[in-house]
Amino acid sequence: MLTDLLKTVIWPFVTLIGLLLFRESLGNFLSGISGRVSKLSAFGTTVELATLPTAKALSAPRLDELKPAGGAIAGDASGSLLRSLTEGSQADYIQVDLGDGQEWISSRLFILAALIPRVRPIKLIVYTKGSDCQFLGVSTPRALSSALARRSPWLEAIYISAHVVLTNPGPLPPIFVNDKWLNLGIALQPDRSLIGPIWRDDAQNVLTFFLQQLQTYTDPAKDDWTLIEYFSYSVLTRYWEHAEWVTSDILVSMLGTELDPKSVKRDPSQDATVTTRTLLRHEEDYVPVVDTANRFLRLVDRRSAIDELTNRWLSGS
């Protein structure tokens, strides 16, 4: 009787501890059983696609302020751009719609990828194209900024210059290293960083300086500059920006293997639990969901979905 009692008491705790320790591997477990079940049902718990947690997106109208058409040459000096990006609810990803190739210019994509994740905890960028938001793939912001820096090195140079110019406390004194005096040049303020989080006001200043160095009202007569034209109050404004329009072909070529095109298709003719099982088999934390025409629908938080599946089983629901 004592042995049976110990089994009854101990095994639930062992099971719970195992679930907590091996939560990361639960997706692989589901993948292993997926070929032997007819619907998504683990430990007696069934989950459908519609109920899975969705990652939170940064709303598109705010991103429109980073697009060149209709924007002031020196950026948004009022600070409304950065306020819209730093205030409000949590966001996990940004959707960038390249449209027909005349929606996003490389300089704006670079500053978006380099600066915004430092003021908002953005994990991924979802790329779409065309009026119907055809899904292209996802990448990290770092992958995009790195690819653009390799393609157009002056973007990174100006970005670094902005931090130095705006936060420079003066030249560093020489230091003695390996029997030599080294002049390290310019220093940043003690509480400033090129790679860490950035204050909202500093981010606005970096953005404004960055755009000022890239734009001119005088035709530079060079191939790597792009003419921007827009009407404001019936007045035509024209300026040139040291950047290029980014098409879907350029994006795919530039990112290469850093662009992840994998997605899960939501097909009404297919069993929803089968689709959900396919989604949970993925290894990534966030999985794009598209419709049968490859239009992007949403980004599912797979890690939270697995947690929810585990919690449902533990609660017996």
C-alpha positions as CSV (number, residue, x, y, z in Angstrom):
1,M,0.0,0.0,0.0
2,L,2.9,2.4,0.8
3,T,4.5,1.7,-2.5
4,D,1.2,2.5,-4.4
5,L,0.7,5.6,-2.3
6,L,4.2,6.9,-3.2
7,K,3.6,6.2,-6.9
8,T,0.3,8.1,-6.8
9,V,2.0,11.1,-5.1
10,I,5.4,11.2,-6.7
11,W,4.6,10.6,-10.4
12,P,2.5,13.8,-10.9
13,F,5.4,15.8,-9.6
14,V,7.9,14.0,-11.7
15,T,5.7,14.6,-14.8
16,L,5.3,18.3,-14.0
17,I,9.1,18.8,-13.4
18,G,9.7,17.0,-16.7
19,L,7.4,19.3,-18.6
20,L,9.1,22.4,-17.2
21,L,12.6,21.1,-17.9
22,F,11.9,19.9,-21.4
23,R,9.5,22.7,-22.5
24,E,11.9,23.6,-25.3
25,S,11.7,20.0,-26.7
26,L,7.9,19.7,-26.5
27,G,7.6,20.9,-30.1
28,N,9.9,18.1,-31.2
29,F,7.8,15.7,-29.3
30,L,4.7,16.9,-31.0
31,S,6.5,16.5,-34.3
32,G,7.4,12.9,-33.5
33,I,3.8,11.9,-32.7
34,S,2.3,14.0,-35.5
35,G,2.6,11.1,-38.0
36,R,0.7,8.8,-35.8
37,V,-2.4,10.8,-34.9
38,S,-5.3,12.0,-36.9
39,K,-5.8,15.3,-35.0
40,L,-3.8,17.5,-32.8
41,S,-4.4,15.9,-29.4
42,A,-1.6,15.7,-26.8
43,F,-2.3,14.4,-23.3
44,G,-6.0,14.6,-24.1
45,T,-5.9,18.3,-25.0
46,T,-6.9,19.5,-28.4
47,V,-5.8,22.9,-29.8
48,E,-7.0,24.6,-33.0
49,L,-5.2,27.2,-35.1
50,A,-7.7,30.0,-34.3
51,T,-7.0,29.7,-30.6
52,L,-3.2,30.0,-30.8
53,P,-1.5,33.1,-29.4
54,T,-0.6,35.7,-32.0
55,A,2.5,37.9,-31.9
56,K,1.8,41.6,-31.6
57,A,2.6,43.8,-34.6
58,L,3.7,47.4,-34.7
59,S,0.9,49.2,-36.6
60,A,1.6,50.1,-40.2
61,P,0.4,53.8,-40.1
62,R,3.2,54.6,-37.7
63,L,5.7,53.0,-40.0
64,D,4.4,55.3,-42.8
65,E,6.2,58.2,-41.2
66,L,9.5,56.5,-42.1
67,K,8.7,56.3,-45.7
68,P,10.2,59.0,-47.9
69,A,7.0,60.2,-49.7
70,G,5.4,63.1,-47.9
71,G,8.1,63.4,-45.3
72,A,10.2,66.5,-44.4
73,I,13.7,66.5,-45.6
74,A,15.2,66.6,-42.1
75,G,12.8,64.1,-40.7
76,D,10.2,64.6,-38.1
77,A,11.7,67.3,-35.9
78,S,8.6,67.3,-33.6
79,G,9.5,63.9,-32.3
80,S,6.2,62.3,-33.1
81,L,7.8,59.5,-35.1
82,L,9.9,58.2,-32.2
83,R,7.0,58.8,-29.7
84,S,4.8,56.6,-31.8
85,L,7.4,53.9,-31.8
86,T,8.3,54.0,-28.2
87,E,4.9,54.6,-26.6
88,G,1.9,52.3,-26.5
89,S,1.5,48.6,-26.3
90,Q,4.0,45.8,-26.6
91,A,5.0,44.8,-30.2
92,D,6.9,41.7,-31.3
93,Y,7.4,42.4,-35.0
94,I,7.1,44.9,-37.8
95,Q,5.5,44.3,-41.2
96,V,7.2,45.9,-44.1
97,D,5.2,45.9,-47.3
98,L,7.5,46.6,-50.3
99,G,4.4,47.1,-52.5
100,D,5.5,47.4,-56.1
101,G,9.0,48.4,-55.3
102,Q,8.4,52.1,-54.8
103,E,7.3,52.0,-51.1
104,W,10.5,51.6,-49.1
105,I,13.9,53.2,-49.8
106,S,17.1,51.5,-48.5
107,S,18.0,54.4,-46.1
108,R,14.7,54.2,-44.3
109,L,14.8,50.4,-44.0
110,F,18.3,50.6,-42.6
111,I,17.4,53.1,-39.9
112,L,14.2,51.1,-39.2
113,A,16.2,47.9,-38.6
114,A,19.2,49.6,-36.8
115,L,17.3,52.0,-34.5
116,I,13.8,50.9,-33.8
117,P,14.8,47.6,-32.1
118,R,16.8,49.7,-29.6
119,V,13.7,51.6,-28.5
120,R,11.2,48.8,-28.9
121,P,11.7,45.0,-28.3
122,I,11.1,44.1,-31.9
123,K,12.2,40.6,-32.7
124,L,11.3,40.1,-36.4
125,I,10.5,41.9,-39.6
126,V,7.8,40.3,-41.8
127,Y,8.2,41.2,-45.5
128,T,5.3,41.3,-47.9
129,K,4.8,42.8,-51.4
130,G,2.0,43.9,-53.7
131,S,-1.4,45.3,-52.9
132,D,-2.5,41.9,-51.6
133,C,0.4,41.5,-49.1
134,Q,2.1,38.5,-50.7
135,F,4.3,36.9,-48.1
136,L,8.1,37.0,-48.8
137,G,9.6,35.8,-45.6
138,V,10.9,37.0,-42.2
139,S,14.3,38.1,-40.9
140,T,15.7,39.7,-37.7
141,P,16.3,43.4,-37.7
142,R,20.0,42.8,-37.3
143,A,20.1,40.7,-40.5
144,L,18.5,43.5,-42.5
145,S,20.7,46.3,-41.2
146,S,23.8,44.2,-41.8
147,A,22.7,43.3,-45.4
148,L,22.0,47.0,-46.1
149,A,25.3,48.0,-44.6
150,R,27.2,45.6,-46.9
151,R,25.3,46.8,-49.9
152,S,25.5,50.5,-49.1
153,P,28.4,51.1,-46.7
154,W,27.8,54.8,-46.3
155,L,24.5,54.1,-44.4
156,E,26.4,52.5,-41.5
157,A,29.1,55.2,-41.6
158,I,26.6,58.0,-41.2
159,Y,24.7,56.0,-38.5
160,I,27.9,55.7,-36.5
161,S,28.8,59.4,-37.2
162,A,25.4,60.4,-35.8
163,H,26.2,58.8,-32.4
164,V,29.7,60.3,-32.3
165,V,28.6,63.9,-33.3
166,L,25.5,63.9,-31.0
167,T,27.1,62.4,-27.9
168,N,30.8,63.3,-28.1
169,P,32.3,64.6,-24.8
170,G,35.6,65.3,-26.5
171,P,38.7,63.4,-27.5
172,L,40.0,60.5,-25.4
173,P,43.4,60.9,-23.8
174,P,46.1,58.5,-25.2
175,I,46.6,55.2,-23.3
176,F,49.7,53.0,-23.0
177,V,49.2,49.5,-24.4
178,N,51.9,47.0,-25.3
179,D,54.7,49.5,-25.0
180,K,52.9,52.0,-27.2
181,W,50.8,55.1,-26.8
182,L,47.5,54.7,-28.6
183,N,45.2,57.5,-29.5
184,L,41.7,56.1,-29.5
185,G,40.1,59.2,-31.0
186,I,36.5,60.2,-30.1
187,A,34.6,59.0,-27.1
188,L,30.9,58.6,-26.5
189,Q,29.2,59.8,-23.4
190,P,29.5,57.3,-20.5
191,D,25.7,56.5,-20.6
192,R,25.6,56.2,-24.4
193,S,26.0,53.1,-26.6
194,L,26.1,52.2,-30.3
195,I,24.6,48.8,-29.7
196,G,22.5,49.0,-26.5
197,P,19.1,50.5,-25.8
198,I,18.8,54.2,-26.6
199,W,16.8,57.0,-25.0
200,R,13.9,58.2,-27.1
201,D,15.2,61.8,-27.5
202,D,18.6,60.5,-28.5
203,A,17.0,58.2,-31.1
204,Q,15.1,61.2,-32.5
205,N,18.4,63.1,-32.8
206,V,20.1,60.2,-34.5
207,L,17.3,59.8,-36.9
208,T,17.3,63.5,-37.8
209,F,21.0,63.7,-38.2
210,F,21.0,60.5,-40.3
211,L,18.5,61.8,-42.8
212,Q,20.1,65.2,-43.0
213,Q,23.4,63.7,-44.1
214,L,21.6,61.6,-46.8
215,Q,19.5,64.3,-48.4
216,T,20.0,67.2,-50.6
217,Y,17.9,69.6,-52.7
218,T,20.7,69.8,-55.3
219,D,20.9,67.1,-57.9
220,P,24.2,65.2,-57.1
221,A,24.1,63.6,-60.6
222,K,25.2,60.2,-59.3
223,D,23.6,56.8,-59.9
224,D,23.4,55.8,-56.2
225,W,21.1,58.8,-55.3
226,T,17.3,58.7,-55.8
227,L,15.0,61.5,-56.6
228,I,12.0,61.8,-54.2
229,E,9.0,63.9,-55.3
230,Y,5.7,64.5,-53.5
231,F,2.9,67.1,-53.3
232,S,2.2,69.0,-50.1
233,Y,-0.6,71.5,-50.2
234,S,-0.5,71.4,-54.0
235,V,3.2,72.3,-54.0
236,L,5.7,69.9,-55.5
237,T,8.7,69.1,-53.3
238,R,11.8,67.5,-54.8
239,Y,14.9,66.2,-53.1
240,W,17.5,63.5,-53.6
241,E,18.4,60.8,-51.1
242,H,21.6,58.7,-51.0
243,A,19.7,55.4,-51.2
244,E,17.8,53.2,-53.6
245,W,14.3,51.8,-53.8
246,V,14.2,48.3,-52.4
247,T,12.2,45.8,-54.5
248,S,11.3,42.3,-53.5
249,D,14.1,40.9,-55.8
250,I,16.7,43.2,-54.2
251,L,15.5,42.1,-50.7
252,V,15.7,38.4,-51.5
253,S,19.1,38.7,-53.1
254,M,20.5,40.9,-50.4
255,L,19.3,38.8,-47.4
256,G,20.0,35.5,-49.0
257,T,19.7,32.7,-46.4
258,E,18.9,35.3,-43.7
259,L,15.4,35.5,-45.2
260,D,13.2,32.7,-43.9
261,P,10.4,32.0,-46.4
262,K,8.8,29.2,-44.4
263,S,5.1,29.6,-43.4
264,V,2.1,27.6,-42.5
265,K,-0.9,27.7,-44.9
266,R,-4.4,28.2,-43.5
267,D,-6.7,26.2,-45.7
268,P,-10.4,26.2,-44.9
269,S,-10.7,22.9,-46.8
270,Q,-8.2,21.3,-44.4
271,D,-8.8,20.1,-40.9
272,A,-7.8,23.0,-38.6
273,T,-6.1,20.7,-36.1
274,V,-3.9,19.2,-38.9
275,T,-2.8,22.8,-39.8
276,T,-2.1,23.5,-36.1
277,R,-0.1,20.3,-35.8
278,T,2.0,21.4,-38.7
279,L,2.6,24.8,-37.2
280,L,3.7,23.4,-33.8
281,R,6.3,21.2,-35.6
282,H,8.3,24.3,-36.6
283,E,11.5,25.0,-34.7
284,E,11.2,28.8,-34.7
285,D,9.6,30.7,-31.9
286,Y,7.4,32.7,-34.3
287,V,5.6,31.1,-37.3
288,P,4.0,33.1,-40.2
289,V,0.5,32.0,-41.2
290,V,-0.6,32.6,-44.8
291,D,-3.8,31.9,-46.7
292,T,-4.1,29.7,-49.8
293,A,-3.1,32.6,-52.0
294,N,0.1,33.1,-49.9
295,R,-1.2,36.4,-48.4
296,F,0.2,37.1,-44.9
297,L,-2.3,36.7,-42.1
298,R,-0.5,36.8,-38.8
299,L,2.5,35.6,-36.9
300,V,1.9,32.9,-34.3
301,D,3.8,32.8,-31.1
302,R,4.7,29.1,-31.1
303,R,6.5,29.1,-27.7
304,S,3.4,30.6,-26.0
305,A,1.2,28.1,-27.9
306,I,3.2,25.2,-26.5
307,D,3.0,26.7,-23.0
308,E,-0.7,27.0,-23.4
309,L,-1.0,23.4,-24.5
310,T,1.0,22.3,-21.5
311,N,-1.1,24.5,-19.1
312,R,-4.4,23.1,-20.6
313,W,-3.2,19.6,-19.9
314,L,-2.0,20.4,-16.4
315,S,-5.4,22.0,-15.6
316,G,-7.3,19.2,-17.1
317,S,-9.2,21.4,-19.6
